[in-house]
């Protein structure tokens, strides 16, 4: 995680990482070429398997502008372990995925979540 934060700061990438034993969601924000390069680096990393890109879209305002990579131990995820095991991520729309990160950003802004 520290290496990712260092690289992200260098490349002007911000975002959030949500992880629990059954879910691993990451949002990357920044210049499109740098985000793509970061994604490709993650794909090549053998610690990550069966990755699926759930959404890609340009944004005008970052959700996590102050975070090289916010770490959330999945306490804020709206999906239960049962939901995950039943394949909710396979059915999630881009809007639903984005909503997870928007809710997380509100918690950060309200001070309900910090590193």
N, C-alpha and C positions, 0 to 999 in steps of 0.2 A: 504494500500500500504506500509506503514512503517513497519508493522509486516511482510509482505512478504519479504521486503528487508532484514530485520533482520534475518529471517529464512534462506533466500537464502545465505546471507553472511556466516552464520554459516555452511551451508551444501555445500559450494563451488558451488552454483548454480548461473549462470548469465543468462541474457536474456533480452527480451523486451516485453512490453505490448502495444498493439495498441487498442485504444478504442474510440468509437464514439457511439451515441445512437443506431445505427443499426449494429455495428460490435464490436467484442471483440476477438482479436487474441493474443495469447501469445506464445512466444518461450522460452523454457527452455533449458539451456546448462549446462553440468557438468557430474559428475560420474553417470553412468547409474542407479545404485541403488538409488542414491539420487534424480535424476530426476523422477524416477518412484514413489518414496515415496512422492515427492512434488505433482506430478500429482494426486495421490490417495487422498492426503489431500485436494486438490482443489475439486475433485469429491465429497467428503463428505461435503464440505462447502455448506450450504443451500442457500447461496447468488448466487450460480452458478447453472443454470438449462440447460438442453438440450445441454450438452457439447459434442463435437465431436473431436476426435483426428484426425487431418488431415495428420500428417506425423510423423514418427520416423526414425531417422537414426543416425549412429555414425558419429562423426566429429573429425577431427584432429586439427582443429583450431576454436576457438570460435569467433562468430561474435560480441559479446558484452562482451568481457572478463573483461572490466572495470566497468560493470554495474550490481549491484545486481538485478536490474530490471529497465531498461529504460522505462519511460512512454512517449508514443507518443499519443497525442490526435487525432490520425487518420488523420492528415493533409497530411501525406506522403503516405497513402494507395492509390493504383492505381485504386481501384474499387469505383465507384460512389454509391450513395444511391440507385439509380435505379438498378444498377448491383446487389447490395446486396439483394434488395427486389425480384429480378428475380432469385435468387438462385445461384449466381456465386460461392459461397463457396461450394455448393454441387457438382459443376462440376470442381472445381479447382484441378489441378494436384499437387502432392507434389512439383514439380519443380516450379510451379507458386506461391505456398505459400512460398516456400523458397526464391524466388525472391523478394517478398515483404520485407522480413527481410534483405536480402542482400542490397537492395536499401536503406533501413533505416540505415543500418550500415555505408554505404558510406556517408550519410548525417551527421551522428554523427562524423565520421572521418574528414569530411570537415568543421566541426563546424557549419553546417546549422541547427543543432538541439542539444539542451542541456536542462538539467533539470532546 
